[in-house]
């Protein structure tokens, strides 16, 4: 199956915010910055977590990606990686600008 990451809006619903397939850099970032996420375990991301992720993605470029947003494995930093980064950056910005953290929370769930 591979790695599938889902961001979910909670608590009253299971609205999917976005999904990523095989994006181990995001999984690794959560493990190193929030907690050690296990398969099918919900990790709650607060506003400060999303801000930290957004700041990390803002600094990211081809020269530092292996240091500040690395993959878990010896995966390529190819067009697919950068498309996922671009989508995650857009989603993080949208969450920060439009999400009501007083009413809902963002849940990270990875399955492998």
PyMOL commands that set and color helices and strands:
alter all, ss='L'
color gray80, all
select helices_A, chain A and resi 24-33+47-59+65-68+79-98
alter helices_A, ss='H'
color red, helices_A
select strands_A, chain A and resi 4-10+15-21+42-45+105-111
alter strands_A, ss='S'
color yellow, strands_A
deselect
rebuild
show_as cartoon
